[in-house]
Amino acid sequence: MPELFDPVLEKTLRKDKKYLQSTQLPIVTVSGTYQEDLKKMHGLPDIDTTQDIVFSRAHYSMAVGVACQVWGGKQDPKKAWLADPTNYVSADDWFSVQLTDKVGKTIARYPILKNVKDLIDRFGRQKLPILNSITEPLLYLTESVNRPILSLHVATGNILVGQGKTVLQVITDPHVRYDYVTYADQPNLYYCVFDENTKLELLEKAALQDKKLDASRIFVTGSPVDPRIVACREKKTPWRSGVLKLALTTGGLGTNKTEIEQLLLQFLPELRRQKPALKLIVYAGTHHDIATMVREMAKQHRVAVGADNDRSAKLRLLYHPQIVDANELLIKYAFPWAHGFITKPSGDMTYDAVAAGCFVLTLREWGEWEHRIREIFEQQDISRRANVEQILTQLAVLQSAQGKAQSWIEKAMHNVLRIDRLYLNGAKNIVAAYKQISKLSVNRKTK
């Protein structure tokens, strides 16, 4: 058991371990820390203002999405349980977590450092210092788990497969890193992939690494989206006229801050008008600096920031220092409300926006996988690149229609509401795949 800097976390660690051992669907990921919310989940005193360390909203939100698919309306550790070993990194290794967080957020805010990120990605995420630090707590959490484990991060999957555990590894993007095929020849490793093209790429990269991968161990499921987000599309009506409702969002590391600032410089004068053509929600996630920037810019432009639940407000800001709460704000207030999202084409926000029935305008990509995501939704006429320098002009063109013709925005929303169910049922399909390999695992043990 790792020696933790916070003795209260030793109690949550033991409880998380117990839940993973007894639950029907054990889930692991690497997204960051949500230590105070863990205390709350386990009935211990918590501090609601403590700042979480967040590397990725995606790896958290997708894991929660699968769990919610199983839970239905209420969290139930007997049905499914999620654990992130980052919460339990030992006191000796805690510096590596802080360093990874600092480096990631610095790169996200300064585009010139993007080359550094590309270098990191080229050499593989398994070489980052934090991944050594999560091994001990991950193995402790899962040592008594006898059923297959669902992994939403390549690092957790590789560690567990190497220890002989049966793992269902989710490849969340339409892009396959070579990290994913490290153990591709092991019969205790199964995959869920985004689509048929991703399956082919996985088989190809395994072959190029001389790894024998049976195609029967790959399930085409789509990407996991929280069913609460998918439900938002049921009441979504394509925009035709009137006020356009937009969500402007960052990601887990606070990416695209410069572009968000540039867009706000154009949106805020419009929002100051008595009857603006649009309303805006800005999702700052867990990032205090972005939230502060939005508040200060709104004050300079004399635009009031409304309460989270005030649908009449011209401008709202969704921010919380902790990822569990920040994610819930997004699900509760942004996805049901917005016609469109302005976001980088990431594997969480874009999938979620599309699933919620929204059109998408994309900001600068941050990796090869995001280029692919952008292309997929552009090809379906659901998404376009945002013109960050002239966003109001672009929106005016996209809203315009001649006679009875549809504007691009109306047409895009009709397209998104007719999208292939694969983009909506990922969580459901992953749970079905898990049940299938669980039966296979039981059959092998009884022979």
N, C-alpha and C positions, 0 to 999 in steps of 0.2 A: 504494500500500500504506500503511495507516495506521501512524503511529509509535506503538508500544506502550510502556507503562511497564515491561513485563516482557519482556526480550529473548528469553527461552525461548519465549514465545508466538509469536514471529515464525516459529519452526520449525513449530509446530503449525498456524499460519495457512497456511503454504505447503502443508503436507500435507493439511489440510482442503480447500484449493482444488484440489489435485491429485485427491483422492478424489471431490469433487463433479463435476469435469470428466469423470472416467472411469467413474463408477458408473452402473448401469442405472436407479437411482431416486434422484435428488438431492432431499433434503428440507431445508427451512429453516423456522425458527420463531424466536420471541422468548419466552424463558422466564426468562432470567437468565444467570448465569455458572456454568460448571463447569470452570474453567480447570485445576485440578490433575488432575482426571480426564482431561481432554484430554491432558495430558502423559503420564499413565499409558497411555492408549490408543495413543499414538504412541511408546511405549517410552522416554520421557524421565523423569528423576527427578521425583517428585511429593511433595507434603506432604499427608498424609491428614487433618490437623487444621485446615486453613485454612477459614474460613467463606465459603461461597458467598453470592452475592446472588441471591435467588430472587423473581421477581415472580409466577410461576404454575407450580404443579406440572402443571396440565392441559396447557399448551402443550408442556411437556417430555414428560410421560408418554404423551400421544397420539402425538407424533412418534416416540417410541421404539416405541410399539405398532405403528405401520405398518412401521417398520424391522424389528422382530422378526417380523412376518408374512412378510417377504421373506427374512430371514436364516434362519429355521428355528431350529436349535439353537445356531448359532455366528455371532458378528459377522463379517460379510464385506463389506468396502468395495467389492468389485466388484459386489455385488448391490444394496446400498443404503447411503447415507451421510447423516448428519444434521449440520447446522451451525447454530449460533446466533451471529449477528454480535455479540451483546452481549458475548461473550467477547473480542472484538477491537476494542472501542471505543478510540479513540486516547487517549493520555495527556492531551491537552488537554480531551477531552470526558468524562473519567472521572467528574468531579464530578457530571454529570447522571445517571449510573447510580446513584451513591451517594445522590443526592437523591431520585430516584424510589423507590428501595428504602426509604429512611427515611420518606418521606411515606406510602407504601403500608402499611408495617407499623404506623405510628402510627395511621392511620385504622382498620386492621383490629382494633386493640386497644381503641379507644375508640369505642363505638357512637355517641356524640354527634357525632362527626366524619363520620358516614355521609353527611350532607348535602353535605359537601365532595366525597366520592366521586361522588355523584349528579350534581353540577355538572360534574365532570370527564367523566363518561360522556356527559352531554348534549352537550357541545361536541366530543366525539370524541377517541378515543385518539391520533389522528394529530397532535394538537397538544401532546402531552406532550414535554418536552425530550429524553428519551432517543431518540425516534424520528428526530430529526435526526442523532443521534450514530451510529446503526446503519447509516445509508445508505452511508457510505464503505466500511466493512468488508464489508457485504453485496454491494455492487457488485464489490468486489475478489474475493470468494469465488466469485462466479457469472459473472464476465466471460467465462470460456472454456467455460461450460456451454451446449451447443447443443441438448440435448433439453429437453422440458418439465420444469418445476420444481414439486414439490409443496410448497405453503405451508400451514403450520398456524397462521399468524397473519396477520391482515388487513394489518398494517403491511408485512411482508415481501412479501406478494402485491402490494400496491399499488405499492410501490417498483419491483418487477421488471416488472410489466405496463407501468408508465410508461416503462420502458427498452426495451420491445419484446420482452421475454422471454415465452415461452408458459408460462402458469401454471395449475396446477390448485389452486384455493383451497378449503380445507376450512372450512366453516362448522360449527363443532363443536357449537353449541347449537341448540335449537329456537327461535331468536330471531335476527333479522337487523338488525344495526346499519346505519345509512346509510353508514358507512365502506365496507361491502362492495360497494356499487353505484357507487362513484366511477368505476370503469372498466368498468362492466357492459356498455357498448356496444362494447367492444373485442373483436374476434374471437379474440384470443390469450389470453382469459381464460375458464376453465371453472370450474365449481363442483361440490363435493360437499356435499350438505345432509343434515340429520338425518332428515327425513321428508317426506311429501307436503305437509303443512301449511307446513313451512319453505320448500319450493320455491315454493308459492303466495305466501308473504309476500315472498320474494326478487323474484319477478316483479312483484308489486304495488309494492314500494318502488323498483324500477328504473323502472317506468312513472311513478311520482310524481315522479321526478327527470328525466323525459324521456330516459331511457336505453333504447335498444332492445336488449333481451336475448332472444335466441333460446332457447326452452325446451330445445332439443337440447343446449345447452351446460351443462345442469344434470343432475347424476347424484344420485339418491336412494340414499344408501349406508348411512345410520346413522352413528353416531359411532365414531371409532377407539378400540377397547379392545385393550390388549395381549393377544395370544392366550394368554399364560401365565396371565393372570387368568381368561379364559374357561374354561380347562382346569380351574380349581378347582371348577367346578360339577359336574363328572363324579363327584366323590366326596362331594358335599354331600347330607346327609340332613336333611329338615325336622325341626326340634326338636319333640319331643312331651313329654318330661319330663326331669328331671335338671338339671344345671348349664347355665345359659344363657351362651353365649360372645359377648361384645360387643366391638366395636372403637369407640373414641371418637377422632375424628380432627379435626385442623385442616387448613388448606390452605397454599398457597404463601406467603401473606403472614402466616400465623399468625392467621387469622380465628377469631372465636368464642371467644377466650381466656376472656372473662368467663363465658360459658355453660359452658365446659369446667370451670372452677373450681367453679362452682355445682353441676355434676353430680358432681364428685369429692367434694364435701362430703357428698353423700348415698351415693355408692358405697363410699367407704372404710370407714365403720363396718360396712357389710355384709361387705366383704372381710376385715375383722378377725375375723369369726366363724370358728369351727373348720371348719364346713361351710357356706360361703356359697352362696347360690342362684345366683350368677353368677361368672364370671371376666372379666377386663378387660384388653384391650390399649389403651394410649393411644399414638396416633401423633402425635408432636410435630414431625415433619418435620425441617426444618433449624433450628428455633427454640430457641435455648439457653434463653431466658427461660421458655418453656413447659415444656421438659424440667426445668429447675430447679424450677419451681412444682410439678410432679408429684412429684419426688423429695422436696421439703420437706414437702408435704402428706402423702405416704405415711409419712414418718418421724414426723410429728406424730401420725398415727393408728396407728402401730406396725404398718404393713403392709409386708412385704418386697417389693422390686421384683426380680422374677426375671430371669434371663438371657433374651435374645431367643428362644432355642430351647427354653426350658423350658415345655412345655405343661402341666405340673402346677402352675405358678405361678398364684397368684390374680391378680397384677398384673404386667404387663410394660409397658415403655416403649420405643418404637421412636424413636430419635433419631440423626441423624448431621448434622454441619455442612455436608455436601455433598449436593446433590440427587440425584446418580446413586446414591449409596449409600443414602440415605434411601428413595428410591423402591424400590430392590431389597429393603430390609428389609420394606416394606409388602407387596410381592408374595410374598415368601418366607414371612412369618410371620402376616400378618393375613388376607389373602383366603382362603387354604385353610382357616383355622381357625374364623373367626367365623360364628355364625348370623346376626348382625345388625350393622349399622353405625349409629352416631349421628354425623351429619355435616351440614354445611350442604348444601343440594341443588345442589351445584356440578356442572359438566360433566365433572369427572374422577372425583371420589370416588363420587358416586352412580351414574354409569354403570358404574364398575368394581365397586362392591358388588353391583349388580343382576346384572351379567355373571357374578360369582362365585357367584351363587345365594343372596344374603343379603337379608333384609328391611332396611328403612331407617326410622329415625326422624330427622326433619330438624330442624336448628337454624335460627336466623334467616337469612333470605335476604339476599343482598348484590347484588341487581340484578334487573331485570325478567326476564332469562333464567332466573334461579334460581326465581322464582315459577312460571314455565312448566314447568320441570323437575319441581318438586314436584308440580304439578297432574297431569302425565302419569303419574307413578308412583302417586299417590294414586288416580287413576281406575282403575288396574289392581289396586288393593287390595294393593299391595306396600309402600307407604310410608304413614306418618302423621307428623304434627307431634309432636316430642318435647315433653312437658310438663316443662320444665326445673326448675320449682319442686317437682314431685312425681313424679320419674322412677320411684322404686321402686313407688309406688302404681300408676302407669300400666303399668309392666311386669307387675305382678301381675295386673292386669285383662287385659292382652293375652295372658298365659300361661294364663288360666283357661279351662276347658272344662266343659260339663255333659254327663255321661254319655259317649256315644260321639262327641259333637260335637268338631270341631277347635277349638283355640284360634285367636285371630287370628294369632299368630306362626306356628303350623304351617300354617295356610291361606295366609298371605302367602308362606311359603317354597315351598309347592307352586305357587302362582301364578308366582313368579319362576322356578321351574325349567321352567315351560311357556311362558315369555315368547316373543314373536315373535322370530324369528332375526335380524331387522333390528338388534336391540339387541346382538347378539353378533358379527355378521359385518362390522361397519363397516370394520375394517382390511382385511379380505379384499376387500370391495367397492370400497374406495378404490384398492387396488392394481389391481384389474380395470379401473376407470375410467381410471387412469393409463395402462395399456397401450393402452386404446382411443384416447385422445387422442394418444398417442405415434405410433400408426399414422396417424392423421389428419394429424399434423404432418409425418411423413415423406412422405406422399402429396402434401401441398401443396408441399413442397420439390422433389419430383421432376417436378412438372408444369411 
